[in-house]
Amino acid sequence: MSLFKDFGRRFIELKPVKELLTKSLEEGWEEGLEKGLEKGRLLTQIQAIRRFYLKGMDAAFISDMLGMNPSEVAKYLEQVKHWDEIRALLNKPRASVKTIAKKLSVSPIVVEAVKLETNGKVNGTN
């Protein structure tokens, strides 16, 4: 076994392998950061869609204000109508984002937006 460990350690220390691993890690980190920023922006937009909905604004106005695709706004506009129901389900023990989304036929990101507004945290694993 120690022969394999020693070989693995030496293999990783080879300059081309080390450079490849470093580059892969950096690219993975950047991609993860970019996805996280996109998710955060969408969560904020969904919360804004709800606020506009509560003020009686239509999809065209919301789309223009948020710079979003009108069909995407329309999709989320229908889903935010379940906001209070989602909030109530999130307060139940062992509630998960996936389960609630499936039960109400909404996108998990909408459930996460409610969860973020409710307790200030979003856990991507639920």
Secondary structure as a PSIPRED ss2 file (coil, helix, strand):
# PSIPRED VFORMAT (PSIPRED V4.0)

   1 M C   1.000  0.000  0.000
   2 S H   0.000  1.000  0.000
   3 L H   0.000  1.000  0.000
   4 F H   0.000  1.000  0.000
   5 K H   0.000  1.000  0.000
   6 D H   0.000  1.000  0.000
   7 F H   0.000  1.000  0.000
   8 G H   0.000  1.000  0.000
   9 R H   0.000  1.000  0.000
  10 R H   0.000  1.000  0.000
  11 F H   0.000  1.000  0.000
  12 I H   0.000  1.000  0.000
  13 E H   0.000  1.000  0.000
  14 L C   1.000  0.000  0.000
  15 K H   0.000  1.000  0.000
  16 P H   0.000  1.000  0.000
  17 V H   0.000  1.000  0.000
  18 K H   0.000  1.000  0.000
  19 E H   0.000  1.000  0.000
  20 L H   0.000  1.000  0.000
  21 L H   0.000  1.000  0.000
  22 T H   0.000  1.000  0.000
  23 K H   0.000  1.000  0.000
  24 S H   0.000  1.000  0.000
  25 L H   0.000  1.000  0.000
  26 E H   0.000  1.000  0.000
  27 E H   0.000  1.000  0.000
  28 G H   0.000  1.000  0.000
  29 W H   0.000  1.000  0.000
  30 E H   0.000  1.000  0.000
  31 E H   0.000  1.000  0.000
  32 G H   0.000  1.000  0.000
  33 L H   0.000  1.000  0.000
  34 E H   0.000  1.000  0.000
  35 K H   0.000  1.000  0.000
  36 G H   0.000  1.000  0.000
  37 L H   0.000  1.000  0.000
  38 E H   0.000  1.000  0.000
  39 K H   0.000  1.000  0.000
  40 G H   0.000  1.000  0.000
  41 R H   0.000  1.000  0.000
  42 L H   0.000  1.000  0.000
  43 L H   0.000  1.000  0.000
  44 T H   0.000  1.000  0.000
  45 Q H   0.000  1.000  0.000
  46 I H   0.000  1.000  0.000
  47 Q H   0.000  1.000  0.000
  48 A H   0.000  1.000  0.000
  49 I H   0.000  1.000  0.000
  50 R H   0.000  1.000  0.000
  51 R H   0.000  1.000  0.000
  52 F H   0.000  1.000  0.000
  53 Y H   0.000  1.000  0.000
  54 L H   0.000  1.000  0.000
  55 K C   1.000  0.000  0.000
  56 G C   1.000  0.000  0.000
  57 M C   1.000  0.000  0.000
  58 D C   1.000  0.000  0.000
  59 A H   0.000  1.000  0.000
  60 A H   0.000  1.000  0.000
  61 F H   0.000  1.000  0.000
  62 I H   0.000  1.000  0.000
  63 S H   0.000  1.000  0.000
  64 D H   0.000  1.000  0.000
  65 M H   0.000  1.000  0.000
  66 L H   0.000  1.000  0.000
  67 G C   1.000  0.000  0.000
  68 M C   1.000  0.000  0.000
  69 N C   1.000  0.000  0.000
  70 P H   0.000  1.000  0.000
  71 S H   0.000  1.000  0.000
  72 E H   0.000  1.000  0.000
  73 V H   0.000  1.000  0.000
  74 A H   0.000  1.000  0.000
  75 K H   0.000  1.000  0.000
  76 Y H   0.000  1.000  0.000
  77 L H   0.000  1.000  0.000
  78 E H   0.000  1.000  0.000
  79 Q H   0.000  1.000  0.000
  80 V H   0.000  1.000  0.000
  81 K H   0.000  1.000  0.000
  82 H H   0.000  1.000  0.000
  83 W H   0.000  1.000  0.000
  84 D H   0.000  1.000  0.000
  85 E H   0.000  1.000  0.000
  86 I H   0.000  1.000  0.000
  87 R H   0.000  1.000  0.000
  88 A H   0.000  1.000  0.000
  89 L H   0.000  1.000  0.000
  90 L H   0.000  1.000  0.000
  91 N C   1.000  0.000  0.000
  92 K C   1.000  0.000  0.000
  93 P C   1.000  0.000  0.000
  94 R C   1.000  0.000  0.000
  95 A C   1.000  0.000  0.000
  96 S C   1.000  0.000  0.000
  97 V H   0.000  1.000  0.000
  98 K H   0.000  1.000  0.000
  99 T H   0.000  1.000  0.000
 100 I H   0.000  1.000  0.000
 101 A H   0.000  1.000  0.000
 102 K H   0.000  1.000  0.000
 103 K H   0.000  1.000  0.000
 104 L H   0.000  1.000  0.000
 105 S C   1.000  0.000  0.000
 106 V C   1.000  0.000  0.000
 107 S C   1.000  0.000  0.000
 108 P H   0.000  1.000  0.000
 109 I H   0.000  1.000  0.000
 110 V H   0.000  1.000  0.000
 111 V H   0.000  1.000  0.000
 112 E H   0.000  1.000  0.000
 113 A H   0.000  1.000  0.000
 114 V H   0.000  1.000  0.000
 115 K H   0.000  1.000  0.000
 116 L H   0.000  1.000  0.000
 117 E H   0.000  1.000  0.000
 118 T H   0.000  1.000  0.000
 119 N H   0.000  1.000  0.000
 120 G C   1.000  0.000  0.000
 121 K C   1.000  0.000  0.000
 122 V C   1.000  0.000  0.000
 123 N C   1.000  0.000  0.000
 124 G C   1.000  0.000  0.000
 125 T C   1.000  0.000  0.000
 126 N C   1.000  0.000  0.000
